[in-house]
Amino acid sequence: MAMRQTPLTCSGHTRPVVDLAFSGITPYGYFLISACKDGKPMLRQGDTGDWIGTFLGHKGAVWGATLNKDATKAATAAADFTAKVWDAVSGDELMSLAHKHIVKTVDFTQDSNYLLTGGQDKLLRIYDLNKPEAEPEEVSGHTSGIKKALWCGGDRHILSADEKTVRLWDHATMTEVKSLNFSMSVSSVEYVPEGEILVITYGRSIAFHSAASLDPIKSFEAPATINSASLHREKEFLVAGGEDFKLYKYDYSSGEELESYKGHFGPIHCVRFSPDGELYASGSEDGTLRLWQTVVGKTYGLWKCVLPEEDSGELTKPKMSFPETAEEELEIASENSDSIYSSTPEVKA
């Protein structure tokens, strides 16, 4: 029986949420970090959205944020011309990396020893985090501000995107291997290690390319301008969101639209699947993150499927249950309130 998608709303930011990223799965679950124009990136428990802490220190909008694989470190990119590395357990700032212009994107290598950055000065920089005093390696070649930069291929290659170009670089030689040119502005890039797939959005298009060669695989057209898309790790389906406030779910094989949901009150800027594939998170102009179930009706995180009484004799639908009171929600969200934030954001259905 079909059930209604009921997202969990994670509030706390005061400006548009422009980037988000999940950690890998750790012994303590997995985690979610969000970047926001309010300059205060937030860390949350990934499967519930429960707030853990806020990283305080940037003096401008934060455009990019990421976690390392085991969620022990976080990195952020900001309009104050810095990228910062944080201890994701204590919330302490570990280092601040000065740039010459706005920083838009950050990414750790798998071993967390190096940080890749990119921004408005059109340069890729690679920092050795074990030698913070050393000058970074710099890679030039982009002709406009860099929007996204990612390690790929076991950290042997780098993928980067500017206004209308996506480039593949060889890390060892620091040279460009290949590039893709687009007729419209590239709005997002996602690297999917399972299958070495690159997901690129521009205009209403969602395009899939080989991350190893940049060769095209397939592309879909959406009914509205798309700002971000994410492919499920098992490559069964993808989700996308953009300017019409909706989230779309597509079959990856056929491109058929499976579902669409409207929950945000502004354009959607970013969407990503969790590392276990059970949910996806979206960030919006409305200042909130929302968590959506991949399989609606499944008991997972704060979602609980309540079946009708067997002996009721009535034709009733299954329903989802959540914490009954706001106080109960806040109690859940504030378990770690001795962290680095002065007041507790809400998580609610």
C-alpha positions in Angstrom: 0.0 0.0 0.0 1.4 3.4 -1.0 2.5 5.7 1.9 3.1 9.4 2.0 6.7 10.6 2.1 7.1 12.6 5.4 10.5 14.3 5.6 12.3 15.2 8.8 13.1 18.9 8.9 16.4 20.1 10.4 16.2 23.7 11.4 18.9 25.9 13.0 20.4 27.7 10.0 19.3 31.3 9.4 20.3 31.6 5.7 20.3 29.4 2.6 21.9 26.0 2.9 24.2 25.6 -0.1 26.2 22.4 0.4 26.0 19.2 2.5 28.0 16.0 2.8 27.9 12.7 4.6 30.7 10.9 6.3 31.3 7.2 5.8 29.7 4.7 8.2 31.6 4.6 11.5 31.2 2.6 14.7 28.9 5.5 15.9 26.8 5.6 12.8 27.3 8.2 10.1 27.2 12.0 10.2 26.1 15.0 8.1 27.6 18.4 7.7 25.9 21.4 6.1 27.4 24.6 4.7 25.3 27.8 5.0 25.5 31.5 4.0 25.1 32.3 7.8 28.7 31.3 8.2 28.0 28.6 10.7 28.4 25.0 9.4 26.6 22.4 11.4 27.2 18.8 12.3 24.4 16.3 12.7 23.7 12.7 13.2 23.1 11.4 9.7 20.3 9.0 10.2 18.1 11.2 12.4 19.2 14.8 11.7 19.9 15.3 15.4 22.1 18.4 15.9 25.5 17.7 17.4 27.3 21.0 17.1 28.2 24.1 15.1 31.7 25.1 14.0 32.3 28.7 14.9 35.0 30.8 13.4 34.3 31.8 9.8 33.6 35.5 9.2 31.6 35.1 5.9 29.3 32.8 4.1 30.4 29.1 4.1 30.1 27.7 0.5 31.4 24.2 0.9 31.7 21.6 3.7 32.9 18.0 3.9 33.8 15.3 6.4 36.5 12.7 6.2 35.6 9.1 5.9 35.6 8.3 9.7 34.0 11.6 10.7 37.0 12.7 12.8 37.7 15.8 10.8 35.7 18.4 9.0 36.7 21.0 6.4 34.9 24.1 5.3 35.3 26.7 2.5 34.2 30.2 3.0 33.8 33.8 1.6 36.3 35.1 4.2 39.1 33.8 1.9 39.9 30.8 4.1 39.4 27.1 4.2 39.3 25.7 7.7 40.0 22.2 9.1 38.2 21.2 12.3 38.3 18.4 14.8 34.8 17.0 14.2 34.7 15.3 17.7 35.5 18.4 19.8 34.6 21.1 17.4 38.0 22.8 17.7 39.6 24.6 14.8 42.8 22.7 13.8 44.0 25.1 11.0 42.9 28.0 8.9 44.3 28.0 5.3 44.5 31.5 3.8 43.5 32.0 0.2 43.5 35.0 -2.1 39.8 34.9 -2.9 36.5 33.2 -1.9 36.9 29.5 -1.4 34.0 27.4 -2.7 35.0 23.7 -2.3 37.0 21.4 -0.1 37.7 17.6 -0.2 39.8 15.2 1.9 41.9 12.3 0.5 40.8 8.9 1.7 43.6 8.8 4.3 42.7 12.4 5.4 46.3 13.5 5.0 45.6 16.0 2.1 43.0 18.6 1.5 42.0 19.8 -1.9 40.5 23.3 -2.3 39.2 25.5 -5.1 37.5 28.9 -5.5 37.2 32.2 -7.2 40.9 32.6 -7.9 40.6 29.7 -10.4 43.4 27.7 -8.8 43.3 24.2 -7.3 45.4 23.8 -4.1 46.5 20.7 -2.4 47.5 21.1 1.3 49.6 18.5 3.2 47.7 18.5 6.5 50.7 17.0 8.3 52.8 20.0 7.2 50.5 23.0 7.8 53.4 25.4 7.5 54.3 24.2 4.0 53.1 26.0 0.9 50.3 24.1 -1.0 50.7 22.6 -4.4 48.9 24.7 -7.0 47.3 23.6 -10.2 46.2 26.3 -12.8 44.2 25.9 -15.9 40.6 26.9 -15.1 39.4 30.1 -16.8 36.6 31.0 -14.3 36.0 30.4 -10.6 36.0 26.8 -9.4 32.7 25.5 -8.1 33.6 22.0 -7.1 36.8 20.0 -6.8 36.9 16.3 -5.8 39.4 13.5 -5.4 38.6 10.4 -7.5 40.1 7.1 -8.7 41.7 6.3 -5.4 43.1 9.8 -5.0 45.1 9.4 -8.2 43.0 11.9 -10.1 41.2 15.2 -9.4 37.8 16.3 -10.9 37.1 20.0 -10.9 34.3 22.2 -12.4 34.1 25.9 -13.1 31.3 27.8 -14.8 31.0 25.7 -18.0 33.8 23.2 -17.9 34.6 20.0 -16.0 38.3 18.9 -16.0 40.0 15.7 -15.1 43.6 16.0 -13.7 46.4 13.5 -13.0 47.5 14.0 -9.4 51.1 12.7 -10.0 51.9 15.0 -12.9 49.5 17.8 -12.0 48.4 17.9 -15.7 45.0 18.0 -17.3 43.9 14.7 -18.8 40.7 15.7 -20.4 37.9 18.3 -20.2 34.2 18.6 -20.9 32.6 21.8 -22.1 28.9 22.7 -21.5 26.6 25.2 -23.1 25.1 26.2 -19.8 26.4 26.8 -16.3 27.4 23.6 -14.4 25.4 23.7 -11.2 26.7 20.6 -9.4 29.1 17.6 -9.6 29.0 14.4 -7.7 31.5 11.6 -7.8 30.2 8.0 -7.1 33.1 5.6 -6.3 30.9 2.6 -6.9 31.3 2.3 -10.7 33.4 5.4 -11.0 30.5 7.6 -12.2 30.3 11.4 -12.4 26.9 13.1 -12.0 26.8 16.5 -13.5 23.8 18.9 -13.6 23.4 21.9 -15.9 20.2 23.7 -16.8 17.5 21.0 -16.8 19.9 18.2 -17.6 21.3 15.5 -15.4 24.3 13.9 -17.1 26.3 10.8 -16.2 29.9 10.4 -17.3 32.8 8.0 -16.6 34.9 9.5 -13.9 38.0 7.7 -15.3 37.6 9.0 -18.9 34.8 11.6 -18.8 33.1 9.6 -21.6 29.3 10.1 -21.6 27.1 7.3 -20.2 23.6 8.8 -20.4 21.6 11.9 -19.6 18.1 12.8 -18.4 16.0 15.9 -18.8 14.0 17.3 -15.8 10.9 19.5 -15.9 12.7 22.4 -14.1 16.2 23.8 -13.7 18.2 21.3 -11.5 20.7 22.6 -9.0 21.9 19.2 -7.6 21.5 15.5 -8.2 22.7 12.3 -6.4 22.9 8.7 -7.6 22.1 5.8 -5.2 25.1 3.7 -4.5 23.4 0.6 -6.0 22.7 2.7 -9.1 19.0 1.8 -9.1 17.7 5.4 -9.0 18.7 9.0 -8.5 17.3 12.0 -6.8 17.5 15.7 -8.0 16.2 19.1 -6.9 16.2 22.6 -8.1 14.4 25.8 -8.8 10.8 24.5 -8.5 11.2 23.5 -4.8 10.6 19.9 -5.7 12.6 16.7 -5.2 12.5 14.2 -8.1 13.3 10.5 -8.0 14.2 8.8 -11.3 14.9 5.3 -12.3 18.5 5.2 -13.3 18.1 2.6 -16.1 15.1 4.1 -17.9 15.1 7.7 -16.8 11.4 7.3 -15.7 10.2 9.7 -13.0 9.2 7.5 -10.1 8.2 10.1 -7.5 8.3 13.9 -6.8 7.8 15.7 -3.5 7.5 19.3 -2.5 8.6 20.0 1.0 10.9 23.0 0.9 9.8 26.6 0.7 12.6 27.7 -1.6 14.9 26.4 -4.4 16.9 23.3 -3.5 20.6 23.9 -3.7 22.0 20.4 -2.7 20.9 16.8 -2.4 22.9 13.7 -1.4 22.3 10.1 -0.5 23.4 8.8 2.8 26.3 6.2 2.8 23.9 3.3 3.5 21.4 4.5 0.8 18.5 4.5 3.3 17.8 8.2 3.0 18.8 11.4 1.1 19.2 14.9 2.5 18.4 18.2 0.8 19.4 21.7 1.6 17.4 24.8 0.5 17.2 28.5 0.1 14.6 28.3 2.9 17.5 27.6 5.4 16.5 24.1 6.3 17.8 20.6 5.6 15.3 17.8 5.1 15.8 14.1 5.3 13.8 11.9 3.0 13.3 8.1 3.1 14.6 6.1 0.1 11.9 3.5 0.8 8.9 5.2 2.2 7.3 3.4 5.1 10.4 1.5 6.3 11.2 1.7 10.0 14.6 3.6 10.1 16.0 6.4 12.2 13.1 8.5 13.5 10.7 7.0 11.1 8.6 4.2 12.5 5.9 2.3 10.5 2.9 1.6 12.7 0.7 -1.1 11.3 -3.1 -1.1 11.9 -4.6 -3.4 14.6 -5.2 -6.8 13.1 -8.5 -7.2 14.9 -10.0 -3.8 14.2 -11.9 -5.0 11.2 -11.4 -1.6 9.5 -9.6 -0.8 6.3 -6.9 1.5 7.6 -3.6 2.5 6.1 -0.2 2.0 7.7 1.1 5.3 9.1 4.4 6.8 10.2 4.9 7.8 13.8 7.4 10.3 15.2 8.2 11.7 18.6 4.9 13.0 19.9 5.9 16.4 21.4 8.3 19.1 20.5 9.9 18.7 23.9 10.6 15.1 23.0 12.2 16.1 19.8 14.3 18.8 21.5 15.4 16.3 24.1 16.6 13.9 21.4 18.4 16.7 19.5 20.1 18.1 22.6 21.8 15.0 24.0 25.1 16.5 23.0 24.3 20.1 23.9 27.6 20.5 25.8 29.1 20.7 22.3 29.9 24.0 20.6 26.5 25.7 20.1 24.6 27.9 22.4 21.0 26.9 21.5 19.6 23.7 20.1 18.1 23.5 16.6 15.0 21.4 16.1 14.5 18.2 14.2 10.8 17.7 13.3 8.5 15.9 11.0 
